[in-house]
Amino acid sequence: MDARHLLQSGEGRAILSARANALLIIGAASNGDELVKILTPQVAAPVHTAIGWPREGMPQAGTLIIREVERLTLDEQHAMLKWFIESAKSVQTIAVCAEPLFPLVARGQFLADLYYHLNHICLRIDACDS
């Protein structure tokens, strides 16, 4: 099943509406704009999107969709982890990356604690088709 059908199916809607604090989507970063279009009507508003670390500040409500999370610097990862611990309780976070993060964790390039916070539900999908 391709990404569009999965995320728009009953199963996909159930995953998104479960409002897990964090959802990690692996393998879909190649067409992030399409993924954001699919996700936006199905998640809590307001929806904030960012490629990498949101420079304008972290939201306090709604949904945050972060694309290319694997490219965050260690400083950005530490800041995001602090945000998760201190104030992310009312924000659903969807992290999108092209490849699994665990190998980066194993090499010390991605914080294990941040990976834990992002990986409440992990969904592996192929790139979104147009």
N, C-alpha and C positions, 0 to 999 in steps of 0.2 A: 504494500500500500504506500503511495507516495505521501509526502508531507501534507499537502493540501487536503487530501482525503482523510488522513489520520486526524489532523487537528480539527477538521470540520465534522468528523464523525461523532457519534454518541460517546465513544470511548475517549476521544480527544477532548470533547467538551466536558466530560466528567473529570478528567485530569485537571483541566484548567479551572473548572468551577470548584474543585476541592479546596482551592485557595491555600494550597500548601505554601508555606512561607517562601520556598525557593524551588525552582524547576530548572534543571540543566538540560539544554537541548544540544546534542552533539551531531555534527555532520551537516548542519543546515546553513552554515555561515556564508556559503557561496552565493546565496540569493537572499540576503537579509531583508531587503526591502519587501519582497514578496511575503516572507515569513511574518514581518511586522503587520502587513495588511491582513493576513489571515488571523493573527492573534488579537489584534486590537478590538474587534467587536465582541470578543469572547472573554475578556479579562476585566478586572475592576478598573473603573475610571477614577481619576484621570490617568492616562497612560503616558509615561515618560520614556523616551527612547534615547539611546546614546550608543555611539561606536566607541568602545573603550570607556575610560573613566568619565562620568558626567561632569564636565568642567563648571557647569552652572550651579552645582550643589546637588545633594541627594534629596529625593522627594520624601515627604513625611506621610503620604497617603497614596492609595491607588496601586499602580503596577509600574515597575521599572523593567524595561527590556534592554539589556546590555549585550550588544553584539561584539564579537572578537574579544571576549573576556580573556582568552589565552594570551593576549598581547599586553595585558596590564603589567606595569612595572611593579617591582616589589614594594615600592613606596605607595603606589596606588592600591595594591592588594592590602597593605596594612591599613590604609585609610578606609577601604571598603569593609574590612573585618571589624574595625572599630565602629563603623556605622551599623553593621549588622548587630553587634552586641548592644549598642546604646539605643538605637532608635528604629530599627527596621521592622519592628513587630507588626505595624499596620500597613506594610508595603509588601506586595507579592513581587518577588524578583525572579525574572526569567533571564538566565544567562545563556547566550548562544555562542558556540565555538565550533570550529571546523574539525578539530581532532579531540580525542579524549584528554582530559586534564590530568588524569592520574600519572601518566609518564612524566609530566612536568613536575608533579609533586615529588615523585621518586628521585628526580634529578635536583631537587631543591630550587626549582624555578617558579613554583607556584606554592603558596602557603597551604599546608595541610588543613589548618583550621578554617580557612576561607573555602577550600574545597568541600569540607564537611558542611558548611553553611549553605553552599550553593547546590549541593547534591541531595536534597530531600527527595526529589523525584527526578530520575534521569530518563530522558527520552532520546533514543538514537534513531535518527531519520535521515533519509537521503535528501539531497538538495531539493528545494522547492521547484516544481516545474511551472513554467509560465502559463 
